[in-house]
């Protein structure tokens, strides 16, 4: 009966569904922020209709259908339009990607988290393998097959057109799964956890920025509506991307500045040496370089500018340069290649 109702829903709407959520769907969120808003959203989207993971091939053919070719799906990381019939494990086939890596919480393919369509996307099989269970953050080496995607040993940066999609899927998972009824308690963190099985996914500061940089488009909104037809729940951060800041970060976009008037880093990306030049008006008391796990890998006190810092021994990836004085803190990203 559920599949019949969905078929009628798709026929009636013709997959050109209104971007608006159902009337009254979010009434319980009025006036809320922070943990109270997250709890209200959890209660709204909890206990959705579930499907077996092995049965989801057909559903993804609807959720991610190419709007310009109904015989194809759009692959998440490559953006390639590919025949729905080419599902499989071959290098150029498409298969199902858990955007919240299923090892981070150890839920595997078990419903509800392991078969939740809100974070399952069609991807090129070999690119899916490359992403593995990497956390999301900017920086690294460009992937040879997925142009615009970058990676390190620990992190994966999706192409610009889907950065916000990825962020909102991660934020959905952290809101939907709060540990009740034997489900995982998923949380977004601003570092790379050392325990792969921990129910944690990063990196929060980049995900907050991506939500701002890449707002929901028609494809993402239509996908949300189609999944609502299947599961009976929605991703609230697609309907209301402004709620991301209210729930996960009070200072959006990310407090890590891409450009600061108070100091500059060059070259950036860097390979062997890096220079940090501080504005005379800032009067820095400390300068730190912090890796993606939160570990301080370089620190000095009361410096105005630093030349030729040796970073040749640093691991490839994204770092945070923090310049602090007695009244304020400035941060920028540093990429080591």
Secondary structure as the mmCIF struct_conf table of DSSP 4:
data_model
#
loop_
_struct_conf.conf_type_id
_struct_conf.id
_struct_conf.beg_label_comp_id
_struct_conf.beg_label_asym_id
_struct_conf.beg_label_seq_id
_struct_conf.end_label_comp_id
_struct_conf.end_label_asym_id
_struct_conf.end_label_seq_id
HELX_RH_AL_P HELX_RH_AL_P1 UNK A 2 UNK A 13
TURN_TY1_P TURN_TY1_P1 UNK A 14 UNK A 15
BEND BEND1 UNK A 19 UNK A 20
HELX_LH_PP_P HELX_LH_PP_P1 UNK A 21 UNK A 22
TURN_TY1_P TURN_TY1_P2 UNK A 23 UNK A 26
HELX_RH_3T_P HELX_RH_3T_P1 UNK A 27 UNK A 29
TURN_TY1_P TURN_TY1_P3 UNK A 30 UNK A 31
HELX_RH_AL_P HELX_RH_AL_P2 UNK A 34 UNK A 45
BEND BEND2 UNK A 47 UNK A 47
HELX_RH_3T_P HELX_RH_3T_P2 UNK A 53 UNK A 55
HELX_RH_AL_P HELX_RH_AL_P3 UNK A 56 UNK A 63
TURN_TY1_P TURN_TY1_P4 UNK A 64 UNK A 64
STRN STRN1 UNK A 65 UNK A 66
TURN_TY1_P TURN_TY1_P5 UNK A 67 UNK A 68
STRN STRN2 UNK A 69 UNK A 74
TURN_TY1_P TURN_TY1_P6 UNK A 76 UNK A 78
STRN STRN3 UNK A 81 UNK A 83
HELX_RH_3T_P HELX_RH_3T_P3 UNK A 84 UNK A 86
STRN STRN4 UNK A 87 UNK A 87
BEND BEND3 UNK A 88 UNK A 90
TURN_TY1_P TURN_TY1_P7 UNK A 91 UNK A 92
BEND BEND4 UNK A 93 UNK A 93
STRN STRN5 UNK A 94 UNK A 98
BEND BEND5 UNK A 99 UNK A 100
TURN_TY1_P TURN_TY1_P8 UNK A 102 UNK A 106
TURN_TY1_P TURN_TY1_P9 UNK A 108 UNK A 109
TURN_TY1_P TURN_TY1_P10 UNK A 111 UNK A 112
HELX_RH_3T_P HELX_RH_3T_P4 UNK A 113 UNK A 115
HELX_RH_3T_P HELX_RH_3T_P5 UNK A 117 UNK A 119
STRN STRN6 UNK A 120 UNK A 124
HELX_RH_AL_P HELX_RH_AL_P4 UNK A 125 UNK A 131
TURN_TY1_P TURN_TY1_P11 UNK A 132 UNK A 133
HELX_LH_PP_P HELX_LH_PP_P2 UNK A 134 UNK A 134
STRN STRN7 UNK A 135 UNK A 136
BEND BEND6 UNK A 138 UNK A 138
BEND BEND7 UNK A 140 UNK A 140
STRN STRN8 UNK A 141 UNK A 142
HELX_LH_PP_P HELX_LH_PP_P3 UNK A 143 UNK A 143
BEND BEND8 UNK A 144 UNK A 146
TURN_TY1_P TURN_TY1_P12 UNK A 147 UNK A 148
STRN STRN9 UNK A 150 UNK A 151
BEND BEND9 UNK A 153 UNK A 154
STRN STRN10 UNK A 155 UNK A 157
HELX_RH_3T_P HELX_RH_3T_P6 UNK A 160 UNK A 162
HELX_RH_AL_P HELX_RH_AL_P5 UNK A 163 UNK A 176
STRN STRN11 UNK A 178 UNK A 178
BEND BEND10 UNK A 179 UNK A 179
HELX_RH_3T_P HELX_RH_3T_P7 UNK A 180 UNK A 182
STRN STRN12 UNK A 185 UNK A 185
STRN STRN13 UNK A 187 UNK A 188
BEND BEND11 UNK A 190 UNK A 191
BEND BEND12 UNK A 194 UNK A 194
TURN_TY1_P TURN_TY1_P13 UNK A 196 UNK A 197
BEND BEND13 UNK A 198 UNK A 199
STRN STRN14 UNK A 200 UNK A 201
HELX_RH_AL_P HELX_RH_AL_P6 UNK A 204 UNK A 213
BEND BEND14 UNK A 214 UNK A 214
HELX_RH_AL_P HELX_RH_AL_P7 UNK A 218 UNK A 231
BEND BEND15 UNK A 232 UNK A 232
HELX_RH_AL_P HELX_RH_AL_P8 UNK A 236 UNK A 239
TURN_TY1_P TURN_TY1_P14 UNK A 241 UNK A 242
HELX_RH_AL_P HELX_RH_AL_P9 UNK A 243 UNK A 248
BEND BEND16 UNK A 250 UNK A 251
BEND BEND17 UNK A 253 UNK A 253
BEND BEND18 UNK A 255 UNK A 256
STRN STRN15 UNK A 257 UNK A 257
BEND BEND19 UNK A 258 UNK A 259
BEND BEND20 UNK A 261 UNK A 262
STRN STRN16 UNK A 263 UNK A 266
BEND BEND21 UNK A 267 UNK A 269
STRN STRN17 UNK A 270 UNK A 270
BEND BEND22 UNK A 271 UNK A 272
STRN STRN18 UNK A 273 UNK A 278
TURN_TY1_P TURN_TY1_P15 UNK A 280 UNK A 282
BEND BEND23 UNK A 285 UNK A 285
STRN STRN19 UNK A 286 UNK A 290
TURN_TY1_P TURN_TY1_P16 UNK A 292 UNK A 293
BEND BEND24 UNK A 294 UNK A 294
STRN STRN20 UNK A 296 UNK A 301
BEND BEND25 UNK A 302 UNK A 302
BEND BEND26 UNK A 304 UNK A 304
STRN STRN21 UNK A 305 UNK A 310
TURN_TY1_P TURN_TY1_P17 UNK A 312 UNK A 313
BEND BEND27 UNK A 314 UNK A 314
HELX_LH_PP_P HELX_LH_PP_P4 UNK A 315 UNK A 315
BEND BEND28 UNK A 316 UNK A 316
STRN STRN22 UNK A 317 UNK A 324
BEND BEND29 UNK A 326 UNK A 327
STRN STRN23 UNK A 329 UNK A 336
#
